[in-house]
Amino acid sequence: MKMLVLRSFFIWVLSSILIHAMVVPIDFSSGDHTLFLDVNASIIDSDVDSLLDDGVYLFVPSYYTAAYLATLLVEGEEVVVTAEYNSLEVELSYVFSSSDYASPGDEIELSFLITNFYDVSNTVLLEVSDNNFNVDFEDTILLSSLSSNTERYTFDVPSTINDGEYDLTFLLTDQYGVEYTGFFEISVQRSENDLVLADVSFDACEGIVQYTVENLALSDVDDAIIRVDSGSSLLEYDYFSVGSNTGYGSYSGSLLTTVSDDFILRVYNPDGSNADYSHISYDTCINSSLVEEVTETETIIEDNSVAETDSVSSLDTSVQSVSVGTEFRDLSELEIALYVILGPIAIIILWSFLLFLRNLLK
């Protein structure tokens, strides 16, 4: 009797859930989908083709993308039937230098094979974010109906990442709001001698690459190699040794190079394995001592004609005179004042002398 009561209660709870809402998962990999709901019901409304035959049949074509399917009347209560689509399929793969694990400085390529099972085009947002690998990017992908695309993305394994197993997660969101998430399992192993490029600078005028290498290992390193690579050419290289300093030692050096394009500075362990590298952008040498400041051109206007003086360097402190066609305009203000004052006096003296001669001759 007790078991019968419990069973009846369970059926009542299940019926209550079905009466309020019903969500049906749909896998578009099967194309057009037929849903059969084993309930004694009548159809109030339906946005897809439906049929009552010892239950309810709903026929969902592959191009249908709406969540709402139908409204049923079950035991006097309305039940809304909605669809939860599985419209995408994602296959993952990745490639890095080693076969089983990644090392600092390795380049990892992520590959996403995405299949769209909708009979209409679908726009997908792909997001990958991870603090361990310093990865944070997103991309919008347009998929045609019933088609597949392969998307590839690359990034470098940080030189300071620790040994361990990491789950690099991703998120796909299609234009209908359906989300797909997953992760890549990536194993990272550091070598015994862990050399890291901590600081790099390049002087294009002097052709000098300055660098600092840090040793994160617990042991000293002898005869490690640092070299300049431009394309497929090895330009310069040098050997160096650095102590561990209880797990953290550093060595600073420089290389004289004749690069003329972007190049890579690489660090190798004594056994020849790649430890770290840095991409360097080549900038054309600009000698600041050859840059001459120029003042604005001075313009003098006279008699409706224009004469322009030569541009004068800001470092040139000499005074250049400019001929303007008359002697008077070459006089200073003091000379002009003397002309104005002494001129009338000279005239008065001249007239006085002439009058004296006139009276003397009478």
C-alpha positions in Angstrom: 0.0 0.0 0.0 2.8 2.4 0.9 4.6 1.6 -2.4 1.4 2.3 -4.3 1.0 5.7 -2.6 4.6 6.7 -3.4 4.3 5.6 -7.0 1.1 7.6 -7.4 2.8 10.6 -5.8 5.7 10.3 -8.3 3.4 10.1 -11.3 1.5 13.2 -10.0 4.7 15.2 -9.7 5.9 14.1 -13.2 2.5 15.0 -14.6 2.6 18.5 -13.0 6.0 19.1 -14.6 4.8 18.1 -18.0 1.6 20.2 -17.7 3.6 23.4 -17.3 6.3 23.0 -19.9 7.9 20.5 -22.2 11.4 20.9 -23.7 12.3 18.5 -26.5 16.0 18.2 -27.6 16.5 18.2 -31.4 19.6 16.9 -33.2 19.9 18.5 -36.6 22.4 15.9 -37.7 19.4 13.7 -38.6 17.9 16.4 -40.9 14.1 16.7 -40.6 13.0 15.5 -37.2 9.8 13.8 -36.1 8.8 14.1 -32.5 6.4 11.7 -30.8 4.8 12.7 -27.5 3.1 9.8 -25.8 0.4 11.8 -24.1 -3.4 11.9 -24.4 -3.8 15.5 -25.6 -5.3 17.8 -28.1 -3.5 20.5 -30.1 -4.4 24.1 -29.3 -1.7 25.7 -31.5 1.3 24.6 -33.5 3.9 26.3 -35.6 5.0 23.0 -37.2 3.0 20.3 -38.8 1.4 18.0 -36.3 -0.8 14.9 -36.1 -2.9 13.2 -33.3 -2.6 9.4 -33.5 -2.4 7.6 -30.1 -0.2 10.5 -29.1 1.1 13.7 -30.7 3.4 13.8 -33.6 5.3 17.0 -34.4 7.3 17.3 -37.6 10.2 19.7 -37.4 12.0 20.5 -40.7 15.8 21.1 -40.7 15.4 24.8 -41.6 13.1 25.5 -38.5 15.1 27.3 -35.8 12.5 28.8 -33.4 12.2 27.5 -29.9 8.4 27.4 -29.8 6.8 24.3 -31.4 3.2 23.9 -30.2 0.7 24.3 -27.3 -1.2 21.2 -26.2 -4.1 20.6 -23.9 -3.2 17.8 -21.5 -5.7 16.7 -18.9 -7.3 20.2 -19.0 -4.0 22.1 -18.7 -2.1 23.9 -21.4 1.4 22.6 -22.1 3.9 24.6 -24.2 6.3 22.4 -26.2 9.6 24.0 -27.0 12.7 22.8 -28.8 16.3 22.8 -27.6 18.5 22.5 -30.7 21.8 20.8 -31.2 22.7 22.6 -34.3 26.5 22.5 -34.3 29.1 19.8 -34.1 32.7 20.6 -33.1 35.7 18.4 -33.6 38.9 19.6 -31.8 42.6 19.0 -32.5 45.9 20.8 -31.8 49.5 20.6 -32.8 52.7 21.6 -31.1 56.5 20.9 -31.4 56.7 17.9 -29.2 54.4 14.8 -29.8 53.1 14.5 -26.2 53.7 17.8 -24.5 54.4 21.5 -25.0 57.4 23.4 -23.9 58.0 27.1 -23.2 58.5 28.9 -26.5 56.6 26.3 -28.5 53.9 27.4 -30.9 50.5 25.7 -30.5 47.9 25.5 -33.3 44.3 25.0 -32.3 42.0 23.5 -34.9 38.1 23.7 -34.8 36.1 21.7 -37.3 32.7 23.2 -37.0 29.6 21.7 -38.8 26.4 23.6 -39.2 23.3 21.3 -39.3 20.9 24.1 -39.9 19.3 24.3 -43.3 20.0 28.0 -43.1 23.3 29.9 -42.6 24.5 30.4 -39.0 26.9 33.0 -37.5 29.0 31.6 -34.7 31.1 33.5 -32.1 34.2 31.6 -31.0 35.9 32.7 -27.8 39.1 31.3 -26.2 40.5 32.8 -23.0 43.1 31.5 -20.6 45.3 33.2 -18.1 47.9 30.4 -18.0 48.7 30.7 -21.7 48.0 34.5 -21.9 45.4 33.7 -24.6 42.4 36.0 -25.1 40.8 36.1 -28.5 37.4 35.9 -30.2 36.4 35.5 -33.8 33.1 35.6 -35.8 32.5 32.7 -38.2 29.9 32.6 -40.9 28.7 29.1 -41.7 26.6 28.3 -44.8 23.7 25.9 -44.5 24.6 22.2 -43.9 28.3 23.0 -44.2 31.6 22.6 -42.3 34.5 25.0 -41.7 37.9 24.5 -40.2 39.2 27.4 -38.1 42.9 27.4 -36.9 44.5 29.7 -34.4 48.1 29.8 -33.1 49.8 31.2 -30.0 53.1 30.8 -28.2 53.5 28.9 -24.9 54.7 31.5 -22.4 58.3 31.2 -21.2 57.3 31.5 -17.5 54.5 28.8 -17.5 55.0 26.0 -14.9 55.0 22.3 -15.5 51.5 20.7 -15.4 48.3 19.7 -17.1 46.1 22.6 -18.3 42.5 22.7 -19.7 42.3 25.4 -22.3 38.6 26.2 -22.6 36.6 27.6 -25.5 33.0 28.8 -26.0 30.9 28.7 -29.2 27.7 30.7 -29.4 25.5 30.6 -32.5 23.1 33.3 -33.6 20.2 31.5 -32.0 21.8 31.7 -28.5 22.8 28.1 -28.3 26.2 27.6 -26.5 28.8 24.9 -26.9 31.8 24.7 -24.6 34.7 22.4 -24.4 38.5 22.3 -23.6 41.9 21.2 -24.9 44.0 19.1 -22.5 47.5 20.5 -22.9 50.5 19.1 -21.0 53.4 21.5 -20.4 56.9 20.2 -19.5 59.9 22.4 -18.8 63.5 21.3 -19.6 66.1 20.9 -16.9 67.8 24.1 -18.0 65.1 26.7 -18.3 66.4 29.8 -20.0 64.1 32.8 -20.5 64.6 36.0 -22.5 63.6 38.6 -19.9 64.5 41.8 -21.8 65.6 42.6 -25.4 66.3 45.9 -27.1 67.7 46.8 -30.5 69.6 49.9 -31.7 69.2 50.1 -35.4 71.8 52.9 -35.8 74.5 51.0 -33.9 73.3 47.5 -35.0 73.4 46.3 -31.4 71.0 43.8 -29.9 71.1 43.9 -26.1 69.5 41.1 -24.1 69.1 39.6 -20.6 68.7 35.8 -20.2 67.2 34.5 -16.9 67.9 31.0 -15.7 64.8 29.6 -13.9 66.3 26.2 -13.3 68.0 24.9 -10.1 71.3 24.2 -11.8 73.9 26.3 -13.6 74.1 26.4 -17.4 77.3 26.3 -19.3 77.8 27.0 -23.0 74.2 27.9 -23.9 73.7 29.6 -27.3 72.0 32.9 -28.2 71.7 33.8 -31.9 70.1 36.2 -34.4 68.0 34.6 -37.1 66.7 36.5 -40.1 64.4 34.4 -42.2 66.2 31.2 -42.8 69.7 32.8 -42.3 71.8 32.6 -39.2 73.5 36.0 -38.8 75.3 36.2 -35.5 75.6 33.9 -32.4 77.4 33.6 -29.1 77.9 31.2 -26.2 77.3 32.2 -22.6 77.0 30.6 -19.2 74.8 31.6 -16.3 74.5 30.5 -12.7 71.2 29.4 -11.1 71.4 31.7 -8.1 69.0 29.3 -6.2 66.7 29.0 -9.1 66.9 32.5 -10.5 70.0 33.8 -12.2 70.5 36.2 -15.1 73.0 37.1 -17.7 73.2 40.3 -19.8 75.0 40.6 -23.1 74.9 42.1 -26.6 75.4 41.1 -30.2 76.6 43.3 -33.1 74.4 42.5 -36.1 73.7 43.8 -39.7 70.1 43.0 -40.0 67.9 44.9 -42.4 64.5 43.4 -41.6 62.5 41.9 -38.7 64.4 39.2 -37.0 64.2 36.6 -34.2 66.6 36.4 -31.2 66.7 32.7 -30.1 68.1 31.1 -26.9 69.2 27.4 -27.0 70.0 25.0 -24.2 73.5 23.5 -24.2 72.0 20.3 -25.8 70.7 22.4 -28.7 67.0 22.4 -27.8 65.1 25.6 -28.1 64.6 27.4 -24.8 63.1 30.7 -25.7 62.8 33.3 -28.5 61.7 36.9 -29.1 60.4 38.6 -32.3 62.3 41.9 -32.9 60.9 44.6 -35.2 63.5 46.3 -37.3 63.2 50.1 -37.3 65.1 52.3 -39.8 67.9 54.3 -38.2 67.1 57.9 -37.7 70.0 60.1 -36.6 68.6 62.9 -34.6 71.8 65.0 -35.0 71.1 65.3 -38.8 67.6 66.6 -38.2 67.7 70.4 -38.7 64.9 72.7 -37.5 63.8 75.3 -40.0 62.1 78.6 -39.2 59.2 80.0 -41.1 60.0 81.9 -44.3 60.1 85.7 -43.9 58.2 87.7 -46.6 58.7 91.4 -47.4 56.3 93.2 -49.6 57.4 96.4 -51.6 55.9 98.0 -54.7 53.4 95.2 -55.2 56.3 92.7 -55.5 57.1 89.9 -53.2 60.6 88.8 -52.2 61.3 85.8 -50.0 64.4 85.3 -48.0 66.1 81.9 -47.7 65.0 79.6 -44.9 67.3 80.1 -41.9 68.4 77.4 -39.5 67.3 77.8 -35.9 71.0 77.4 -35.0 72.1 80.4 -37.3 72.3 83.5 -35.2 73.9 85.8 -37.9 71.9 88.9 -39.2 71.3 89.1 -42.9 70.4 92.4 -44.5 67.8 92.5 -47.3 68.0 95.1 -50.1 64.7 96.9 -50.6 65.8 99.4 -53.4 66.4 102.7 -51.5 69.3 104.0 -49.3 66.9 105.8 -47.0 65.3 102.5 -45.8 68.7 101.2 -44.9 69.2 104.0 -42.3 68.8 103.4 -38.6 66.3 105.3 -36.5 69.1 107.5 -34.9 70.4 108.4 -38.4 67.0 109.4 -39.5 66.5 111.6 -36.4 69.8 113.3 -37.1 68.7 114.1 -40.6 65.5 115.6 -39.4 67.1 117.8 -36.8 70.4 118.9 -38.5 68.8 119.4 -41.9 66.9 122.6 -41.1 69.9 123.9 -39.1 72.2 123.4 -42.1 69.7 125.2 -44.4 69.5 128.2 -41.9 73.4 128.4 -41.8 73.6 128.3 -45.6 71.0 131.1 -46.0 72.8 133.2 -43.4 76.1 132.8 -45.2 74.6 133.8 -48.5 73.0 137.0 -47.0 76.4 137.9 -45.5 78.1 137.6 -48.9 75.4 139.7 -50.5 75.8 142.6 -48.0 79.6 142.4 -48.3 79.5 142.9 -52.1 77.3 146.0 -52.0 
